[in-house]
């Protein structure tokens, strides 16, 4: 018998992009106008995982929101991305894909960014490239060294 996976694990397995683990303070502002402080736990070009306190979960969801309507919700996610050269203030509409409890007082939501927000998506993409650049360059250098070693070893044979 096939075991059912939790929704967040199904979502994780269908990701289009890897996520950068990062702790960035942020806020969400749902349609009801209540601003909620959150933490962006990880970030990718098309979404993020936000974490928030249990008492804020009630403010994020209207008390009359049926579970079936959660994926139709939209809210503004606001945060700053800082590089060596500049600070970008991001305000992007997103919608939840999953909600889950992390602990007794901590919740997480996986969110997808609105694809119409081209400027914000480009800034997020550039920030991720900036943050992952050293890792990518290090991987390339390691691959070049291994290739040179292999070629040198083949010449010795």
Backbone as a printed PyTorch tensor [residue, N CA C, xyz], in Angstrom:
tensor([[[  0.8440,  -1.1880,   0.0000],
         [  0.0000,   0.0000,   0.0000],
         [  0.8840,   1.2430,   0.0000]],

        [[  0.5770,   2.1920,  -0.8800],
         [  1.3630,   3.3990,  -1.0200],
         [  1.0440,   4.3670,   0.1140]],

        [[  2.0910,   4.9130,   0.7440],
         [  1.9340,   5.8350,   1.8540],
         [  1.6500,   7.2460,   1.3320]],

        [[  0.6860,   7.9360,   1.9180],
         [  0.3720,   9.3130,   1.5500],
         [  1.3910,  10.2540,   2.1620]],

        [[  1.7990,  11.2570,   1.3790],
         [  2.7380,  12.2630,   1.8620],
         [  1.9810,  13.4910,   2.3360]],

        [[  2.5200,  14.2030,   3.3460],
         [  1.9100,  15.4740,   3.7330],
         [  1.9910,  16.4630,   2.5670]],

        [[  1.0720,  17.4170,   2.5350],
         [  0.9880,  18.3770,   1.4380],
         [  2.3080,  19.1160,   1.2400]],

        [[  2.9590,  19.5520,   2.3330],
         [  4.2030,  20.3150,   2.1720],
         [  5.2980,  19.4660,   1.5310]],

        [[  5.3210,  18.1550,   1.7750],
         [  6.3260,  17.2910,   1.1420],
         [  6.0250,  17.0910,  -0.3410]],

        [[  4.7520,  17.0130,  -0.6920],
         [  4.3800,  16.9170,  -2.1060],
         [  4.8220,  18.1870,  -2.8340]],

        [[  4.5530,  19.3420,  -2.2260],
         [  4.9490,  20.6200,  -2.8140],
         [  6.4690,  20.6870,  -2.9710]],

        [[  7.1990,  20.2730,  -1.9330],
         [  8.6640,  20.2950,  -1.9820],
         [  9.1850,  19.4520,  -3.1390]],

        [[  8.5760,  18.3160,  -3.3930],
         [  9.0650,  17.4250,  -4.4450],
         [  8.7620,  17.9560,  -5.8510]],

        [[  7.8570,  18.9190,  -5.9630],
         [  7.4810,  19.4720,  -7.2690],
         [  8.1330,  20.8200,  -7.5650]],

        [[  9.0590,  21.2390,  -6.7510],
         [  9.6770,  22.5480,  -6.9240],
         [ 10.3660,  22.7050,  -8.2560]],

        [[ 10.2770,  23.9040,  -8.8210],
         [ 10.9720,  24.2300, -10.0630],
         [ 12.3950,  24.7140,  -9.7950]],

        [[ 12.6230,  25.3110,  -8.6270],
         [ 13.9150,  25.9090,  -8.3030],
         [ 14.3510,  25.4880,  -6.9040]],

        [[ 15.6580,  25.4260,  -6.6800],
         [ 16.1360,  25.2010,  -5.3120],
         [ 15.8810,  26.4630,  -4.4780]],

        [[ 15.8670,  26.3090,  -3.1950],
         [ 15.6460,  27.4500,  -2.3050],
         [ 16.9040,  27.7480,  -1.5090]],

        [[ 17.1270,  29.0170,  -1.2640],
         [ 18.2400,  29.4780,  -0.4550],
         [ 17.7420,  29.6310,   0.9750]],

        [[ 18.3530,  28.8920,   1.9040],
         [ 17.9860,  29.0210,   3.3130],
         [ 18.4760,  30.3820,   3.7870]],

        [[ 17.5430,  31.1540,   4.3270],
         [ 17.8650,  32.5320,   4.6860],
         [ 16.8660,  32.9910,   5.7390]],

        [[ 17.2760,  33.8150,   6.6400],
         [ 16.3630,  34.3610,   7.6470],
         [ 16.2530,  35.8640,   7.4230]],

        [[ 15.1650,  36.2840,   6.7890],
         [ 14.9470,  37.6950,   6.5060],
         [ 13.6490,  38.1200,   7.1910]],

        [[ 13.7050,  39.1490,   8.0390],
         [ 12.4520,  39.6470,   8.6030],
         [ 11.5770,  40.2280,   7.4950]],

        [[ 10.2850,  40.0060,   7.5980],
         [  9.3580,  40.4590,   6.5660],
         [  7.9990,  40.6920,   7.2060]],

        [[  7.0520,  41.0920,   6.3710],
         [  5.6760,  41.2000,   6.8360],
         [  4.7480,  40.7170,   5.7380]],

        [[  3.5860,  40.2440,   6.1530],
         [  2.5230,  39.9440,   5.1990],
         [  1.3450,  40.8340,   5.5590]],

        [[  0.6160,  41.1950,   4.5160],
         [ -0.5760,  42.0100,   4.7160],
         [ -1.7090,  41.4070,   3.8970]],

        [[ -2.5690,  40.6420,   4.5640],
         [ -3.7050,  40.0410,   3.8570],
         [ -4.7580,  41.0950,   3.5270]],

        [[ -5.7950,  40.6680,   2.8430],
         [ -6.8520,  41.5710,   2.3870],
         [ -7.5010,  42.3490,   3.5350]],

        [[ -7.5120,  41.7690,   4.7410],
         [ -8.1460,  42.4580,   5.8630],
         [ -7.3080,  43.6170,   6.3970]],

        [[ -6.0920,  43.8290,   5.8350],
         [ -5.2600,  44.9780,   6.2000],
         [ -4.4280,  44.8120,   7.4510]],

        [[ -4.4920,  43.6630,   8.1060],
         [ -3.7070,  43.4150,   9.3140],
         [ -2.2770,  43.0680,   8.9180]],

        [[ -1.3160,  43.8370,   9.3790],
         [  0.0930,  43.5730,   9.0720],
         [  0.6480,  42.5810,  10.0830]],

        [[  1.2630,  41.5140,   9.5730],
         [  1.7820,  40.4500,  10.4290],
         [  3.2820,  40.3050,  10.1960]],

        [[  4.0480,  40.3180,  11.2760],
         [  5.4970,  40.1160,  11.1720],
         [  5.7770,  38.6330,  10.9350]],

        [[  6.6170,  38.3400,   9.9500],
         [  6.9800,  36.9640,   9.6200],
         [  8.4890,  36.8950,   9.4030]],

        [[  8.9710,  35.6960,   9.2020],
         [ 10.3710,  35.4650,   8.8620],
         [ 10.3930,  34.6790,   7.5640]],

        [[ 11.1540,  35.1580,   6.5850],
         [ 11.3260,  34.3660,   5.3670],
         [ 12.4170,  33.3530,   5.6790]],

        [[ 12.0210,  32.0920,   5.7210],
         [ 12.9300,  31.0030,   6.0800],
         [ 13.7620,  30.5580,   4.8860]],

        [[ 13.1350,  30.4780,   3.7100],
         [ 13.8900,  30.1930,   2.4910],
         [ 13.2550,  30.9330,   1.3220]],

        [[ 14.0660,  31.1110,   0.2710],
         [ 13.6730,  31.9620,  -0.8460],
         [ 14.1200,  31.3330,  -2.1540]],

        [[ 13.2820,  31.4450,  -3.1820],
         [ 13.6400,  30.9980,  -4.5280],
         [ 13.0900,  32.0170,  -5.5230]],

        [[ 13.4190,  31.8790,  -6.8070],
         [ 12.9090,  32.8450,  -7.7840],
         [ 11.3840,  32.8870,  -7.9010]],

        [[ 10.7070,  31.8150,  -7.4930],
         [  9.2550,  31.8040,  -7.6620],
         [  8.4610,  31.7000,  -6.3660]],

        [[  9.1260,  31.6810,  -5.2220],
         [  8.3910,  31.5700,  -3.9720],
         [  9.2750,  31.5760,  -2.7510]],

        [[  8.6540,  31.3140,  -1.6130],
         [  9.3700,  31.3370,  -0.3400],
         [  8.6130,  30.4960,   0.6830]],

        [[  9.2980,  30.2100,   1.7800],
         [  8.5990,  29.6770,   2.9440],
         [  8.6790,  30.7510,   4.0080]],

        [[  7.5170,  31.1350,   4.5200],
         [  7.4760,  32.1040,   5.6030],
         [  7.0980,  31.3800,   6.8850]],

        [[  7.5850,  31.9150,   7.9980],
         [  7.2460,  31.3510,   9.3060],
         [  6.6820,  32.4510,  10.1850]],

        [[  5.7030,  32.0800,  11.0010],
         [  5.0100,  33.0630,  11.8160],
         [  4.4610,  32.4010,  13.0710]],

        [[  4.1250,  33.2370,  14.0460],
         [  3.6310,  32.7360,  15.3370],
         [  2.1900,  32.2370,  15.2190]],

        [[  1.8590,  31.3280,  16.1080],
         [  0.5220,  30.7300,  16.1010],
         [ -0.5700,  31.7910,  16.2190]],

        [[ -0.3850,  32.7520,  17.0980],
         [ -1.4240,  33.7800,  17.2770],
         [ -1.6080,  34.6410,  16.0260]],

        [[ -0.5670,  34.7420,  15.1920],
         [ -0.6920,  35.4880,  13.9420],
         [ -1.4000,  34.6820,  12.8570]],

        [[ -1.4280,  33.3680,  12.9980],
         [ -2.1110,  32.5220,  12.0140],
         [ -3.5820,  32.8740,  11.9410]],

        [[ -4.1580,  33.2290,  13.0670],
         [ -5.5710,  33.5980,  13.1110],
         [ -5.8000,  34.9030,  12.3530]],

        [[ -4.8570,  35.8480,  12.4570],
         [ -4.9820,  37.1150,  11.7280],
         [ -4.7880,  36.9230,  10.2340]],

        [[ -3.9450,  35.9680,   9.8620],
         [ -3.6670,  35.7190,   8.4500],
         [ -4.8870,  35.1330,   7.7520]],

        [[ -5.5660,  34.2480,   8.4350],
         [ -6.7790,  33.6340,   7.8750],
         [ -8.0010,  34.2720,   8.5140]],

        [[ -8.9670,  34.6350,   7.7230],
         [-10.2330,  35.1060,   8.2800],
         [-10.8640,  33.9250,   8.9980]],

        [[-11.5430,  34.1750,  10.0670],
         [-12.1430,  33.0820,  10.8390],
         [-13.1770,  32.3020,  10.0260]],

        [[-13.7320,  32.9390,   8.9900],
         [-14.7380,  32.2410,   8.1740],
         [-14.1590,  31.6700,   6.8800]],

        [[-12.8160,  31.5790,   6.7730],
         [-12.1790,  31.0450,   5.5630],
         [-12.2420,  29.5260,   5.5670]],

        [[-12.9670,  28.9310,   4.6210],
         [-12.9660,  27.4700,   4.5490],
         [-11.5980,  26.9870,   4.0630]],

        [[-11.1950,  25.8220,   4.4870],
         [ -9.9130,  25.2440,   4.0970],
         [ -9.7820,  25.2220,   2.5720]],

        [[-10.8610,  24.9330,   1.8780],
         [-10.8030,  24.8450,   0.4120],
         [-10.4500,  26.1770,  -0.2440]],

        [[-10.6030,  27.2940,   0.4660],
         [-10.3180,  28.6090,  -0.1040],
         [ -8.9250,  29.1420,   0.2280]],

        [[ -8.1540,  28.4080,   1.0010],
         [ -6.8360,  28.9040,   1.4000],
         [ -5.9570,  29.1750,   0.1860]],

        [[ -5.9630,  28.2910,  -0.7910],
         [ -5.1160,  28.4810,  -1.9690],
         [ -5.5870,  29.6310,  -2.8530]],

        [[ -6.7980,  30.1290,  -2.6390],
         [ -7.2870,  31.2770,  -3.3960],
         [ -6.9540,  32.6030,  -2.7120]],

        [[ -6.4140,  32.5320,  -1.5000],
         [ -6.0400,  33.7470,  -0.7790],
         [ -4.8560,  34.4140,  -1.4680]],

        [[ -4.7770,  35.7110,  -1.3210],
         [ -3.5980,  36.4470,  -1.7600],
         [ -3.2420,  37.4350,  -0.6770]],

        [[ -1.9500,  37.6890,  -0.5400],
         [ -1.5100,  38.7230,   0.3870],
         [ -0.2050,  39.3080,  -0.1020]],

        [[  0.0760,  40.4990,   0.3970],
         [  1.3120,  41.1950,   0.0500],
         [  2.4100,  40.7320,   0.9940]],

        [[  3.5730,  40.4070,   0.4410],
         [  4.7500,  40.0470,   1.2300],
         [  5.7670,  41.1530,   1.0260]],

        [[  6.1980,  41.7640,   2.1040],
         [  7.1550,  42.8580,   2.0230],
         [  8.4360,  42.5270,   2.7690]],

        [[  9.5790,  42.8330,   2.1400],
         [ 10.8770,  42.5760,   2.7700],
         [ 11.9790,  43.3410,   2.0490]],

        [[ 13.1770,  43.3820,   2.6550],
         [ 14.3360,  44.0290,   2.0530],
         [ 15.3710,  42.9830,   1.6760]],

        [[ 16.0000,  43.1850,   0.5160],
         [ 17.1270,  42.3570,   0.0970],
         [ 18.3460,  43.2720,   0.0370]],

        [[ 19.3940,  42.8920,   0.7420],
         [ 20.5820,  43.7390,   0.8310],
         [ 21.7720,  43.0340,   0.1950]],

        [[ 22.4120,  43.7230,  -0.7360],
         [ 23.6660,  43.2540,  -1.3200],
         [ 24.7410,  44.2660,  -0.9410]],

        [[ 25.9680,  44.0310,  -1.3800],
         [ 27.0450,  44.9730,  -1.0730],
         [ 26.7640,  46.3560,  -1.6380]],

        [[ 26.0750,  46.4200,  -2.7530],
         [ 25.8970,  47.6730,  -3.4640],
         [ 24.6140,  48.4170,  -3.1210]],

        [[ 23.5450,  47.6960,  -2.7900],
         [ 22.2710,  48.3740,  -2.6230],
         [ 21.2820,  47.5770,  -1.7900]],

        [[ 20.2230,  48.2730,  -1.3900],
         [ 19.1080,  47.6510,  -0.6970],
         [ 17.8780,  47.7650,  -1.5860]],

        [[ 17.2110,  46.6580,  -1.8070],
         [ 15.9830,  46.6560,  -2.5990],
         [ 14.8110,  46.3560,  -1.6770]],

        [[ 13.7860,  47.1590,  -1.7660],
         [ 12.5690,  46.9320,  -0.9920],
         [ 11.5780,  46.2110,  -1.8950]],

        [[ 11.1870,  45.0240,  -1.4700],
         [ 10.2920,  44.1700,  -2.2570],
         [  8.8960,  44.2020,  -1.6500]],

        [[  7.9170,  44.3650,  -2.4860],
         [  6.5130,  44.2340,  -2.1080],
         [  5.8680,  43.4380,  -3.2310]],

        [[  5.5120,  42.1850,  -2.9380],
         [  5.0400,  41.2920,  -3.9970],
         [  3.8100,  40.5130,  -3.5190]],

        [[  2.8470,  40.3950,  -4.3980],
         [  1.6610,  39.6020,  -4.0800],
         [  2.0140,  38.1200,  -4.1860]],

        [[  1.4690,  37.3410,  -3.2820],
         [  1.7180,  35.8980,  -3.3120],
         [  0.4950,  35.1750,  -2.7820]],

        [[  0.5270,  33.8640,  -2.9710],
         [ -0.5710,  33.0450,  -2.4570],
         [  0.0160,  31.8020,  -1.7960]],

        [[ -0.6270,  31.3300,  -0.7450],
         [ -0.1210,  30.1330,  -0.0710],
         [ -0.3820,  28.8640,  -0.8760]],

        [[  0.5720,  27.9420,  -0.7830],
         [  0.4080,  26.6390,  -1.4270],
         [  0.2090,  25.5780,  -0.3510]],

        [[  0.8010,  25.7960,   0.7940],
         [  0.5770,  24.9020,   1.9290],
         [  0.7540,  25.6750,   3.2250]],

        [[  0.1090,  25.1990,   4.2560],
         [  0.2570,  25.7150,   5.6130],
         [  0.5300,  24.5200,   6.5070]],

        [[  1.4510,  24.6890,   7.4420],
         [  1.7060,  23.5790,   8.3610],
         [  2.2400,  24.0870,   9.6860]],

        [[  2.0860,  23.2680,  10.7010],
         [  2.5870,  23.5820,  12.0300],
         [  4.0200,  23.0690,  12.1520]],

        [[  4.9120,  23.9380,  12.6050],
         [  6.3090,  23.5560,  12.8380],
         [  6.4850,  23.1010,  14.2840]],

        [[  5.8350,  23.8140,  15.1980],
         [  5.8580,  23.4690,  16.6210],
         [  4.5570,  23.9860,  17.2380]],

        [[  4.4510,  23.9150,  18.5570],
         [  3.2260,  24.3660,  19.2160],
         [  2.9140,  25.8320,  18.9600]],

        [[  3.9440,  26.6550,  18.7840],
         [  3.6940,  28.0820,  18.6060],
         [  4.2560,  28.6600,  17.3040]],

        [[  4.6600,  27.7960,  16.3530],
         [  5.2470,  28.2700,  15.1060],
         [  4.6070,  27.5740,  13.9060]],

        [[  4.2050,  28.3680,  12.9250],
         [  3.5990,  27.8650,  11.7030],
         [  4.4500,  28.2460,  10.5030]],

        [[  4.2840,  27.4960,   9.4120],
         [  4.9840,  27.7900,   8.1570],
         [  3.9720,  27.7870,   7.0220]],

        [[  4.2600,  28.6250,   6.0180],
         [  3.4550,  28.6450,   4.8050],
         [  4.3940,  28.6980,   3.6150]],

        [[  4.1680,  27.8030,   2.6600],
         [  4.8760,  27.8920,   1.3920],
         [  4.0620,  28.8060,   0.5000]],

        [[  4.7200,  29.8120,  -0.0970],
         [  4.0020,  30.7640,  -0.9340],
         [  4.6190,  30.8270,  -2.3300]],

        [[  3.7750,  31.1190,  -3.3080],
         [  4.2110,  31.3190,  -4.6920],
         [  4.0090,  32.7910,  -5.0100]],

        [[  5.0230,  33.3870,  -5.6510],
         [  4.9400,  34.7960,  -6.0280],
         [  4.0650,  34.9820,  -7.2600]],

        [[  3.4490,  36.1570,  -7.3480],
         [  2.6570,  36.5380,  -8.5150],
         [  3.6000,  36.7160,  -9.7030]],

        [[  3.3790,  35.9690, -10.7620],
         [  4.2840,  35.9960, -11.9070],
         [  4.1950,  37.2980, -12.7070]],

        [[  3.2110,  38.1300, -12.4240],
         [  3.0850,  39.4160, -13.1330],
         [  4.0360,  40.4720, -12.5620]],

        [[  4.6080,  40.2140, -11.4210],
         [  5.4900,  41.1800, -10.7610],
         [  6.9090,  41.0580, -11.3160]],

        [[  7.0750,  41.3850, -12.5890],
         [  8.3450,  41.1650, -13.3020],
         [  9.5290,  41.8710, -12.6450]],

        [[  9.3660,  43.1220, -12.2250],
         [ 10.4710,  43.8820, -11.6280],
         [ 10.9340,  43.2250, -10.3320]],

        [[  9.9850,  42.8970,  -9.4590],
         [ 10.3310,  42.2750,  -8.1780],
         [ 10.9570,  40.8940,  -8.3880]],

        [[ 10.4200,  40.1250,  -9.3340],
         [ 10.9660,  38.7950,  -9.6140],
         [ 12.4090,  38.8910, -10.1170]],

        [[ 12.7120,  39.9010, -10.9220],
         [ 14.0820,  40.0880, -11.4090],
         [ 15.0180,  40.4390, -10.2510]],

        [[ 14.5690,  41.3020,  -9.3620],
         [ 15.3920,  41.6820,  -8.2030],
         [ 15.6650,  40.4540,  -7.3370]],

        [[ 14.6390,  39.6400,  -7.0940],
         [ 14.8100,  38.4190,  -6.2910],
         [ 15.7800,  37.4740,  -6.9890]],

        [[ 15.6170,  37.2750,  -8.2880],
         [ 16.5100,  36.4110,  -9.0640],
         [ 17.9530,  36.9040,  -8.9680]],

        [[ 18.1840,  38.1960,  -9.1700],
         [ 19.5350,  38.7620,  -9.1100],
         [ 20.1370,  38.6120,  -7.7170]],

        [[ 19.3120,  38.7950,  -6.6840],
         [ 19.7810,  38.6240,  -5.3070],
         [ 20.2280,  37.1750,  -5.0700]],

        [[ 19.4330,  36.2260,  -5.5400],
         [ 19.7910,  34.8160,  -5.3520],
         [ 21.0850,  34.4710,  -6.0910]],

        [[ 21.2580,  34.9880,  -7.3010],
         [ 22.5020,  34.7670,  -8.0510],
         [ 23.6690,  35.3780,  -7.2820]],

        [[ 23.4700,  36.5670,  -6.7390],
         [ 24.5090,  37.2400,  -5.9440],
         [ 24.8920,  36.3880,  -4.7250]],

        [[ 23.8770,  35.8520,  -4.0250],
         [ 24.1390,  35.0530,  -2.8160],
         [ 24.7690,  33.6980,  -3.1400]],

        [[ 24.3690,  33.0950,  -4.2500],
         [ 24.8660,  31.7640,  -4.5940],
         [ 26.0970,  31.8150,  -5.4940]],

        [[ 26.4740,  32.9930,  -5.9520],
         [ 27.6090,  33.1470,  -6.8500],
         [ 28.8760,  32.4530,  -6.3830]],

        [[ 29.3260,  32.6890,  -5.1430],
         [ 30.5470,  32.0150,  -4.6800],
         [ 30.4450,  30.4860,  -4.7200]],

        [[ 29.2660,  29.9510,  -4.4310],
         [ 29.0780,  28.4920,  -4.4620],
         [ 29.1850,  27.9840,  -5.8940]],

        [[ 28.5500,  28.7090,  -6.8280],
         [ 28.6000,  28.3120,  -8.2380],
         [ 30.0260,  28.3940,  -8.7520]],

        [[ 30.7330,  29.4910,  -8.4520],
         [ 32.1130,  29.6490,  -8.9070],
         [ 33.0260,  28.5900,  -8.2990]],

        [[ 32.7980,  28.2650,  -7.0280],
         [ 33.6050,  27.2450,  -6.3670],
         [ 33.3900,  25.8910,  -7.0350]],

        [[ 32.1430,  25.5780,  -7.3840],
         [ 31.8440,  24.3140,  -8.0650],
         [ 32.5130,  24.2600,  -9.4260]],

        [[ 32.4790,  25.3770, -10.1540],
         [ 33.1280,  25.4190, -11.4650],
         [ 34.6250,  25.2190, -11.3370]],

        [[ 35.2450,  25.8800, -10.3520],
         [ 36.6910,  25.7430, -10.1530],
         [ 37.0690,  24.3100,  -9.8020]],

        [[ 36.2690,  23.6600,  -8.9590],
         [ 36.5220,  22.2710,  -8.5900],
         [ 36.4130,  21.3750,  -9.8130]],

        [[ 35.4090,  21.6190, -10.6580],
         [ 35.2380,  20.8210, -11.8770],
         [ 36.4300,  21.0230, -12.8190]],

        [[ 36.9220,  22.2690, -12.9350],
         [ 38.0720,  22.5440, -13.7970],
         [ 39.3220,  21.8340, -13.2770]],

        [[ 39.5320,  21.8570, -11.9660],
         [ 40.6960,  21.1890, -11.3680],
         [ 40.6290,  19.6910, -11.6220]],

        [[ 39.4340,  19.0940, -11.4180],
         [ 39.2870,  17.6510, -11.6420],
         [ 39.5190,  17.2910, -13.1060]],

        [[ 39.0590,  18.1430, -14.0320],
         [ 39.2800,  17.8980, -15.4590],
         [ 40.7610,  17.9590, -15.7840]],

        [[ 41.4570,  18.9600, -15.2450],
         [ 42.8960,  19.0950, -15.4920],
         [ 43.6520,  17.8950, -14.9330]],

        [[ 43.2560,  17.4180, -13.7490],
         [ 43.9140,  16.2350, -13.1630],
         [ 43.7170,  15.0140, -14.0410]],

        [[ 42.4730,  14.8220, -14.5320],
         [ 42.1740,  13.6760, -15.3640],
         [ 43.0000,  13.7050, -16.6570]],

        [[ 43.0670,  14.8780, -17.2900],
         [ 43.8360,  15.0180, -18.5220],
         [ 45.3110,  14.7540, -18.2630]],

        [[ 45.8330,  15.2850, -17.1700],
         [ 47.2420,  15.0670, -16.8120],
         [ 47.4980,  13.5950, -16.5530]],

        [[ 46.5980,  12.9290, -15.8290],
         [ 46.7670,  11.4990, -15.5490],
         [ 46.7030,  10.6590, -16.8130]],

        [[ 45.8420,  11.0620, -17.7590],
         [ 45.7260,  10.3130, -19.0220],
         [ 47.0190,  10.4350, -19.8310]],

        [[ 47.6690,  11.6060, -19.7550],
         [ 48.9270,  11.8070, -20.4760],
         [ 50.0430,  10.9450, -19.8900]],

        [[ 49.9510,  10.6730, -18.5840],
         [ 50.9920,   9.8780, -17.9350],
         [ 50.8790,   8.4020, -18.2860]],

        [[ 49.6900,   7.9610, -18.6580],
         [ 49.4620,   6.5430, -18.9490],
         [ 50.0330,   6.1210, -20.2480]]])
